[in-house]
Every structure is written in C-alpha cells, then in structure tokens.
Amino acid sequence: MVSLCKLSSRTPSAQLQESPIQTPCSAQSIHSSSSTNGSSVSLPSVGATSNAADPSAAAAMSYYRRELPVDLVSFTSAAGRKLFKESLNEGYAEGYFNLAGNFTVQSEPAYCGPSSLAMVLNALEVDPGRTWKGVWRWYSDELLESCRTESDLKANGITYDQFLCLASSHAQVVAKRGAQASREEFLRDIMYVTQRDDVFMVLSFSRPVLGQTGDGHFSPIGAYHPESRMALVLDSARYKYPSWFGDVDKLYDSLQPVDAETGMPRGYFLISRRDARLDLNLLEPSLLASTASRMEGDSGGSPTKISCGKGSGYCCSPGAK
C-alpha cells in the first residue's frame, strides 16, 4: 500500500542505488545534478561517516537536503528572488507574508498534510478552540489528528480525502481532484488566491512528475509569476527541498497520477475562513456545498476539537480514500 509521504523500509544503502524518481519522499538519498537553476552546484557528502565493513554504521547514515531539479527555481536563488519581487509588484503574492509568518517545517517526515493545513489555518487566524502549550491556542501539525493511529500517520501520512475532511472541520474548503479541474481553471484559481490574503491553495501532488524524489506530497502555494507562468510552492519538507517556483502546467500534471493507496488522483484545495466572502462563481459553489456538508459541529464559532471525528464520520469511513 503506497500513500502520501510514505516512509521507506529499505536501508539507505539500497536507496542510494535507486532512481531518484522511485524513492519515497521521506528517503533522503543523494544524487548529483549538473546544475541547479543555471549554476553548477556540488552536493556535500553524506552527513554521517560510512564504514563498509560495519553494517550498523552504514544503516546509521543520514542526509542533508536534496538538490532541486534543474527546471525548478529555488526561492532563495537570484532567479527566485527576481521572480518573487516581480510577483509581489504585480499583486500576485498578497497572501505570501501571512503564510511566511506562519511557516512550519513538518515535524515528522510524513506530516506534510497536517503541517500544510496548520500553516494555512494560522495564516487565516482561525482560533483552534483548544490550547497548544501553556495558555496559548495555536495550530501545530501534531495536534491535527487524522483518523489514523499516530504510528500509522507517522508511517503513511494522510490521503486526499482525509485532508479534506480534516480541513473542513476548521475552515471553508473547496476541493478539486485531478482532472476535475481543467488547466485553465487551475491557473485561474492560482491567480485568484495569490491576489488575496483570505484564501489559500494547498496542493496534493506527485513529486516524481516534477523530477523530485518521493511520492505524494502536500504544500501551499505562496505566489504566482504571470510572465513565466510559474507558481511558488512553499515546501513543507524544508529539510529536503527549499521552497521553489515551478511551471504551472507541470504542477497541473503532478495532480493527475493515481495514488496507489486510494486508486484516485490527487488534486488541490482552496481554504478560507468560514466567514470569508469569496467569489463563488469562480470557486464552483457546487463543490463548496459538497464539502460544507462534511463539516463537523459548524455553529459559526471556533471549532471545539482538532480531529476530524476520530473513530467515526466521513473521513474515518472505509470510503474515505
């Protein structure tokens, strides 16, 4: 069974010999590339020392980040900064600072879904209705429980529909799966959300389509550059890849592969506060209505629990794939 951000049971030495595209997202195997965004880069050697005669030492190897594929532009590179400045000047990074001010690196290798959702909910200033630590109420990925057990969640992450159900417990959500939205609609939605600070897009995409290692992944969109048709993905697995600009058409393609666990393609989510006033003609009100019906305890106030109804309800049912 293969699911989002699934951990690998293979040893690092085996992973090093595989094609980068076949490696799960949590496996930090290293491969070299001739350039990153036009400039030659040499990756550092593996962080832990290796002793071929000592299997236990080989098993203990660890890794520091990965190199971006050449057609993705690192946010912090000279080219990435230029793209961002132009996006900001043209009004297509209006929500970036809300997200950046609440950016959280996922606390577990498979927590890309809960981490992305926590970022967005904090950016929207949604009150979680329960304490995080001390006297403070705040969202963090470890408090956003899915219907999976903690050990299963750490190993397998959450699926598209489990993310939808969890997000709908705390916000207004429009969900569009794979080819359910056309390329034109996907681009229109990116342009719409990046011109506002009251609605955000989270992608559920396939990393291999973009030349990255791993499998499924969740991350929010932070900006859009009209001239190059590239969007900024604020990668929640910052320990693995930096945030990056990617071609919108390739991003759309990355939504289409079928998740082997669910038998369904991935997609994207438009998330806003429940009291937000959005252009429903743009956001397909029929989809909005279908997700609203799954919200739990929606009385117009703050949610009273963090989970999506652990042990019962739609996202815990066998059909929630």
C-alpha positions, 0 to 999 in steps of 0.5 A: 500500500503506497500513500502520501509521504510514505516512509521507506523500509529499505536501508539507505544503502539500497536507496542510494542505488535507486532512481531518484524518481522511485524513492519515497519522499521521506528517503533522503538519498543523494544524487548529483545534478549538473546544475541547479537553476543555471549554476553548477552546484556540488552536493556535500557528502553524506552527513554521517561517516560510512564504514563498509565493513560495519553494517550498523554504521552504514544503516546509521547514515543520514542526509542533508537536503536534496538538490532541486531539479534543474527546471525548478527555481529555488526561492532563495536563488537570484532567479527566485528572488527576481521572480518573487519581487516581480510577483509581489509588484504585480499583486500576485503574492498578497497572501505570501507574508501571512503564510511566511509568518506562519511557516512550519517545517513538518515535524515528522517526515510524513506530516506534510498534510497536517503541517500544510493545513496548520500553516494555512489555518494560522495564516487565516487566524482561525482560533483552534478552540483548544490550547497548544502549550501553556495558555496559548491556542495555536495550530501545530501539525501534531495536534491535527489528528487524522483518523489514523493511529499516530504510528500509522500517520507517522508511517503513511501520512494522510490521503486526499480525502482525509485532508479534506475532511480534516480541513473542513472541520476548521475552515471553508474548503473547496476541493478539486481532484485531478482532472476535475479541474481543467488547466485553465481553471487551475491557473485561474484559481492560482491567480485568484488566491495569490491576489488575496490574503483570505484564501489559500491553495494547498496542493496534493501532488506527485513529486516524481512528475516534477523530477523530485524524489518521493511520492505524494506530497502536500504544500501551499502555494505562496505566489504566482509569476504571470510572465513565466507562468510559474507558481511558488510552492512553499515546501513543507519538507524544508529539510529536503527541498527549499521552497521553489517556483515551478511551471504551472502546467507541470504542477497541473500534471503532478495532480493527475497520477493515481495514488496507489493507496486510494486508486484516485488522483490527487488534486488541490484545495482552496481554504478560507475562513468560514466567514470569508466572502469569496467569489463563488462563481469562480470557486464552483459553489457546487463543490463548496456545498459538497464539502460544507456538508462534511463539516463537523459541529459548524455553529459559526464559532471556533471549532471545539476539537482538532480531529476530524471525528476520530473513530467515526464520520466521513473521513474515518469511513472505509470510503474515505480514500 
